[in-house]
Amino acid sequence: MLINLKGRSGSPLNPIKALPGFTDNFNRASGDAIGFTSGENRPYLLAGTGTAPVWQINSAGGAHLVSGSGGLNVAVLNGLSADGTLKVTAQGLGSSRRGGLAFRYRDIDNLFMLYQASNTSPLGIHRRLNGATAVQVGFSTYTPSDGDVYQVIMAGSNIQVLVNGTQIMSITDSSLASETRHGLYGSSLAFGMDWDDLSFTAA
């Protein structure tokens, strides 16, 4: 029996091994659940501090959080590596919305977030450990716009954030340094930021 997965062939004696990293262009029908990545057909893990979150595809072929509670909600994937580059394009930041990227996610009580409180607020890095209130550990003066490309580069305890290829902040933090799940963050306190072209390239 042969199995073919995205151009790679395998069999019971020569099984297909999952490769580190993931890509998702969100080119699916509007209203579909976020489901699986377009690149590797890898399933999203959806979690939140309240009711189970719902992430969907929007009419422009991007992803956004449409329901959830408790404030903190994520859609993350196992990138099979703690180190690498997490990348996304801001498709629609809107006003009075909160969102960003989740990275080095262990569970909903332990993760980092690239956090934006609104489209008029600068980006920051927030860290949540052992269920405590998230604290800001990285600061910038950069306020993103639609179409901006965010990158979080993780290398051991070193974390850098780039926007459109330019570094805007960096921190040194060894917390959660072995965690391999990364993806999107959304707030149920202010729904609506839209994201496109999510990827993780393992180091």
Buried (B, 14 or more C-beta within 10 A) or exposed (E): EEEEEEEEEBEEEEEEEEEBBBBBBBEBEEEEEBBBBBBBEBEBEBBBBEEEBBBBBBEEBBBBBBBBBBBBBBBBBBBBBBBBBBBBBBBBBBEEBBBBBBBBBBEBEBBBBBBBBBBEBBBBBBBBBEEEEBEEBBEBEBBBEEEBBBBBBBEEEBBBBBBEEEEBBBBEBEBBBEBBBBBBBBBBBBBBBBBBBBBBBBE
